[in-house]
Amino acid sequence: MLRLIGRWDPIVYTDLHVTDGAQFEHDVSITLEPVYSGDIELRKAGLALRGELIDKLATQGSLPLPFYPSFVDH
């Protein structure tokens, strides 16, 4: 997958992960770039797109997270 992304070089990348394998309230997590790096205008567009995606999923009954959760086992 990394090789494909490297060759394709997309402007926007979105990763939706279901969290149904975890004992967790949320059912989907969203990772989207550009949000944390790149041109400021692209980051603004990325944040807006992520917000729209979260809103759309929520209206469909999901409880989305705007990040990928990392569980720690103690």
N, C-alpha and C positions, 0 to 999 in steps of 0.2 A: 504494500500500500504506500509506503514511504517513497519507493522508487517511482510509482505512478504519480504521486503528488509532486515529486521533484521534477519530473518531465513535463507535467501539465502546468505547473506553477499557477494555481488558481488565485484570483484576487480575494475570494471569500471561501472559507472552509467552515462547514458546520458538521458537528458530530453529535448525534442524538444517541444516548445510551439508556436502555431500560434498566431500571433498578429493582426489578421484581425478584431477583435472586437474593436480595438482602432484606432483613427485617427492618424496613425503612418506610416511612410515610410517603415519601415522594416516589413517583413512578417513572420519571424520565429526567435525565440530566442533559444539559445543552452546553457544548463547548463550541464557541464560534470565534473565528479570527477573520478580520483584524478587529480586536478589541483592546489588546494590551500592547501592541507594537505597530509600527508603520506610521504612515502619514496621518496627521491629526484628523483630517477630513474623512479618511477611510475608517479610522477608529470610531468616529461619530456615527458613520453609516453602519458600521458593524454593531455598535451598541443599540441603535434604533432597530436594526433587523432582528437582533436577539430579543429585544423587548416585544416586537410584534409577534415573533414566533412563540414566546412564552405566553403572551396574551391569547393567541389563537389556540394553543394547546389547552390552556386553562378553560376557555369557553367550551372545549370539547370534553371536559371532565377530567383532564389530567392535573397533576400537581407537579409542575416542572421546577427544576432547579437551574439557575444560571451558571452552574459550574459542575464539574465531575467530583462527586464526593470520594474521599479517601478514608476508608475505615481502618482504625487502629485496633489491633487485637492485643489486649494486655494480659 
